[in-house]
Amino acid sequence: MKVTLKNSIKNDRYTEYVYDKFDIQNREETEVNVNFSLGEAKDFDWNIGVIYGSSGSGKTTILKQMGKLSKSTFDTSKSLISNFDWLEPEDASRLLSSMGLSSVPTWLRPFHLLSNGEQFRAELAYKIGKAKDNEVVLIDEFTSVVDRDVAKSMSFAIQKYIRKNNKRMIVASCHYDIMEWLTPDWVCSPQKNGGALERSPLLRGSRPKIELQVSRVESSTWDLFKEHHYLTEKANKSCKFLLFTWNNKPVGIVAVINSPGLNRANAVTISRIVVLPDFQGLGLGAIISNFCGGIFVENNNRLYIRTIHPALGVYFDNSKDWKGTSTNHKTAGGAGR
């Protein structure tokens, strides 16, 4: 299929300058042709498609041929989570968490106070959550406004939700680095093979490995993370603080404190654990918790953690490495290892 976009040129002294300097023949109209062929997508089941190419290649034009590009409208007088009022509160929190928006303080902020990355995820959550059965969600400029490591994190979190809930989404992006994180079922580029749809098993591989670096840091490092913790921002300065980074970017922190009051020798507790909003959705909270568990158990400590966070709580419930205590899922409860 070919889409031809034409527009009459309104001539003036600036256009005349261009004609004189560059020997332009057609001085009446400008024309852009975009080739694509997505008919094959009707022949198999899919969840995620990607239209990719450089800026100006026609990606948006193809998306518009697929349907209307809607924009979410948030009521900025309300908290973010309150904008999802067609869902029950528990379902709204689950949807936001599934999009990688797991920071509880973020749920209470209005849309205009969110970061670019948070706004992008919020809009995706709204569009995908509102989508009816068999409706295809169309997303233009996918991850264009965020850091590339954040884009990878975001892509992985979103594809998990899309597939788990059997939704359908087509995104347009000029970034190829998201492919192995988004793992699309098909791709299409107007600059390649006449815009033909391509399927490849290489696009559906496992998630790339994430290598985190960990270091012991001063208590003042907590200031980078404190506003994202769902309890008080305060952390006991007697804690041991472990900072986790990815590609030299801080992504998470853990504060561990001795807990002799638990009546168990060498008991320690994860007092605080935070993954920054831009990197939520990758399962880093569980990875960091297990890493800490391995360290302290190896040193003959008994490690406890308390959380009422929905995503991390579900992980602990299903984990073979953690055992729920009698106060599990209660405000003063936790899990032990």
Residue pairs with C-beta under 8 A, 6 or more apart in sequence:
1 35
1 36
1 37
1 38
1 39
1 65
1 195
2 33
2 34
2 35
3 33
3 34
3 35
3 36
3 58
3 61
3 62
3 65
4 31
4 32
4 33
4 34
5 31
5 32
5 33
5 34
5 61
6 29
6 30
6 31
6 32
7 29
7 30
7 31
8 28
8 29
9 15
9 27
9 28
9 29
9 30
11 27
15 27
18 24
19 27
32 58
32 61
34 57
34 58
34 61
34 62
34 190
34 195
35 58
35 190
35 194
35 195
36 51
36 58
36 62
36 65
36 188
36 190
36 194
36 195
36 196
37 188
37 194
37 195
37 196
37 197
38 49
38 62
38 66
38 188
38 197
39 197
40 186
40 197
41 49
41 186
41 197
44 185
44 199
46 168
46 185
46 186
47 159
47 162
47 163
47 166
47 167
47 168
47 169
47 185
48 159
48 162
48 163
48 168
48 169
48 170
48 171
48 182
48 183
48 184
48 185
49 169
49 170
49 171
49 184
49 185
49 186
49 187
49 188
49 197
50 142
50 170
50 171
50 172
50 173
50 178
50 179
50 182
50 184
50 186
50 187
50 188
51 59
51 62
51 63
51 170
51 171
51 172
51 173
51 187
51 188
51 189
51 190
52 59
52 172
52 173
52 174
52 175
52 176
52 179
52 187
52 188
52 189
53 59
53 174
53 189
53 190
53 191
53 192
54 174
54 191
55 174
57 189
57 190
57 191
58 190
59 140
59 172
59 173
59 174
59 190
60 69
60 140
60 172
62 172
62 188
62 190
62 195
63 69
63 138
63 140
63 170
63 172
66 136
66 138
66 170
67 136
67 138
68 138
69 138
69 140
70 127
70 138
71 123
72 122
72 123
72 126
72 127
74 80
74 83
74 110
74 111
74 122
74 126
75 82
75 83
76 110
76 111
76 112
77 110
78 110
79 107
79 108
79 109
79 110
80 96
80 101
80 106
80 107
80 108
80 109
80 110
80 111
80 114
80 122
81 89
81 92
81 93
81 96
81 107
81 108
83 111
83 126
84 92
84 95
84 96
84 125
84 126
84 129
85 92
86 130
87 95
87 129
93 107
93 310
94 310
95 125
95 128
95 129
95 161
96 102
96 107
96 122
96 125
97 280
97 310
97 311
98 125
98 157
98 160
98 161
98 164
98 281
99 121
99 122
99 124
99 125
99 128
99 157
99 158
99 161
99 281
100 121
100 153
100 154
100 157
100 158
100 277
100 280
100 281
100 282
101 107
101 118
101 121
101 122
101 125
101 277
101 280
102 275
102 277
102 280
102 281
102 285
102 309
102 310
102 311
103 228
103 230
103 277
103 280
104 230
104 309
105 227
105 228
105 229
105 230
106 114
106 118
106 228
106 277
111 119
111 122
114 122
115 277
115 278
116 145
116 146
117 145
117 146
117 147
117 150
117 154
117 277
117 278
118 277
118 278
120 143
120 145
120 146
120 154
121 154
121 157
121 158
124 139
124 158
127 137
127 139
128 137
128 158
128 161
128 162
128 167
128 169
131 137
131 167
131 168
134 168
135 168
136 168
136 169
136 170
137 167
137 168
137 169
137 170
138 169
138 170
138 171
139 169
139 170
139 171
139 172
140 171
140 172
141 172
141 173
142 171
142 172
142 173
142 175
142 178
143 150
143 151
143 154
143 155
143 173
143 175
143 178
144 173
144 174
144 175
146 154
146 278
147 249
147 278
148 175
148 177
149 246
149 247
149 249
149 279
150 278
150 279
151 175
151 177
151 178
151 181
152 177
152 178
152 181
152 208
153 181
153 278
153 279
153 280
153 281
153 282
154 278
154 281
155 178
155 181
155 182
156 181
156 182
156 207
156 281
156 282
157 280
157 281
157 282
158 169
158 182
158 281
159 181
159 182
159 183
160 281
161 167
162 168
162 169
171 182
179 187
179 203
180 203
180 205
180 207
180 208
181 207
181 208
183 203
183 204
183 205
183 207
184 203
185 199
185 203
185 204
186 197
186 198
186 199
187 197
187 198
187 200
187 203
188 195
188 196
188 197
188 198
189 195
192 198
210 246
210 282
210 284
210 287
211 246
212 244
212 245
212 246
212 251
212 252
212 284
212 287
212 288
212 291
213 244
213 245
213 246
214 242
214 243
214 244
214 245
214 291
215 242
215 243
215 245
216 240
216 241
216 242
216 243
217 241
217 242
217 243
217 253
218 241
219 235
219 237
219 239
219 241
221 241
221 243
221 253
222 235
222 241
222 253
222 255
222 272
224 250
224 253
225 250
225 252
225 253
225 272
225 274
225 276
226 233
226 234
226 235
226 274
227 233
228 274
228 276
228 277
229 272
229 274
230 308
230 309
231 272
235 241
235 255
235 271
235 272
236 255
236 257
236 271
238 257
238 258
239 255
239 256
239 257
239 271
239 272
240 255
240 256
240 257
241 253
241 254
241 255
242 253
242 254
242 255
242 256
242 292
243 250
243 252
243 253
244 250
244 251
244 252
244 253
244 254
244 284
244 288
245 251
246 279
250 276
251 275
251 276
251 279
251 284
252 273
252 274
252 275
252 276
252 279
252 284
252 285
252 288
253 272
253 273
253 274
254 270
254 272
254 273
254 288
254 289
254 292
255 270
255 271
255 272
255 273
256 268
256 269
256 270
256 271
256 292
256 296
256 303
257 268
257 269
257 271
258 267
258 268
259 267
259 268
259 269
259 304
260 267
262 269
262 302
262 304
264 302
265 302
266 299
266 300
266 301
266 302
267 301
267 302
267 304
268 296
268 301
268 302
268 303
268 304
269 303
269 304
269 305
269 306
269 334
270 289
270 292
270 303
270 304
270 305
270 306
273 285
273 288
273 289
273 305
273 307
273 312
275 284
275 285
275 288
283 315
285 309
285 311
285 312
285 315
286 312
286 315
286 319
289 305
289 312
289 316
289 322
290 321
292 303
293 303
293 321
293 322
293 337
296 302
296 303
297 303
297 337
302 336
302 337
303 336
303 337
304 325
304 334
304 335
304 336
304 337
305 316
305 322
305 334
305 335
305 336
305 337
306 332
306 333
306 334
306 335
307 313
307 316
307 334
307 335
308 329
308 331
313 329
316 322
316 324
316 328
316 335
317 324
321 337
322 335
322 336
322 337
323 335
323 336
323 337
324 335
324 336
325 333
325 334
325 335
325 336
326 333
327 333
327 334
328 334
328 335
